[in-house]
Amino acid sequence: MQASVGDRLLVHGRTVGRHDRTAQVLEVKGENGAPPYKVRFDDDGHEALMSPGPDTVVRHDEQR
């Protein structure tokens, strides 16, 4: 997985009752766009360091 600052991560809910969440990549900590990423979740503004799993999709920033 590779992402850049400004990209969005779509994290699919893995259990019943869990909704999908999106987060904006604020900082890339790995080499060449690799995880971990510092992100801010869109629904509650929570910031976290994240190493996405197979339930996550990168939506690249189209302005780059």
Phi and psi in degrees as a GROMACS rama.xvg file:
@    title "Ramachandran Plot"
@    xaxis  label "Phi"
@    yaxis  label "Psi"
@TYPE xy
-133.152  136.896  GLN-2
-143.534  164.153  ALA-3
-129.07  163.622  SER-4
-56.9138  132.347  VAL-5
99.5472  -20.7032  GLY-6
-66.9459  162.587  ASP-7
-117.069  143.746  ARG-8
-106.202  131.147  LEU-9
-104.84  113.993  LEU-10
-103.796  112.821  VAL-11
-74.0651  137.827  HIS-12
-63.7612  133.321  GLY-13
-99.4712  -10.8907  ARG-14
-130.932  162.168  THR-15
-60.3514  132.999  VAL-16
92.1081  -11.28  GLY-17
-94.5937  125.367  ARG-18
-89.8032  163.148  HIS-19
-67.841  148.575  ASP-20
-127.359  150.143  ARG-21
-120.135  149.159  THR-22
-143.032  143.116  ALA-23
-93.1119  135.556  GLN-24
-76.8481  120.215  VAL-25
-96.3983  -32.3458  LEU-26
-155.299  139.65  GLU-27
-103.429  118.445  VAL-28
-92.3628  -24.0673  LYS-29
-85.3027  175.298  GLY-30
-84.6021  142.366  GLU-31
53.6551  40.0927  ASN-32
83.2242  7.79317  GLY-33
-82.8986  156.607  ALA-34
-63.4943  163.689  PRO-35
-82.2177  162.128  PRO-36
-123.977  141.214  TYR-37
-88.632  123.882  LYS-38
-129.193  160.353  VAL-39
-123.51  121.561  ARG-40
-75.2674  136.079  PHE-41
-68.7341  -34.178  ASP-42
-74.9608  -30.616  ASP-43
-134.054  -0.801759  ASP-44
77.199  2.55726  GLY-45
-63.5626  134.913  HIS-46
-106.021  142.095  GLU-47
-153.132  159.337  ALA-48
-93.3271  126.397  LEU-49
-133.083  134.418  MET-50
-114.539  94.8966  SER-51
-61.1535  147.447  PRO-52
-101.057  -167.268  GLY-53
-69.507  -9.58405  PRO-54
-90.9085  12.7704  ASP-55
-118.388  138.989  THR-56
-122.002  139.362  VAL-57
-90.8768  128.87  VAL-58
-109.399  106.374  ARG-59
-70.5738  143.328  HIS-60
-67.2576  118.539  ASP-61
-77.6924  -7.77503  GLU-62
-81.8747  -12.1428  GLN-63
